[in-house]
Amino acid sequence: MPIGVQVDFPGGREQEYDAIRRRMADRGDALPEGLILHVSGPTEHGWRVLAVWESREAFDAFASGPLRALSQEVGAIGTAARPIVTEFPVHDVLTP
């Protein structure tokens, strides 16, 4: 069952996000397994990622594996505070 995940990175910056995305692309992980939709952008307090995943297990596998390792290499997004993760059920996904 698909899930939506909102991750807020207090103090996160575009430069850190872009560095992680470049490293993912370099490693061939540009689109992690189980990812359906991903958008990101700045907020008043840092950086936000909204994503739809095929399952909670797919999100957890990515977050605890490749993302964690890359974040440590680059310097964690929002080093001032831990990310705030909000999960929500997905009823529908519309794409063009």
Buried (B, 14 or more C-beta within 10 A) or exposed (E): EBBBBEBBBBBBBEEBBEBBBEBBEEEEBEEBEBBBBBEBEEEEBBBBBBBBBBEBEBBEBBBEEBBEEBBEEBEBBBBEBEBBEEEEEBEEEEEE
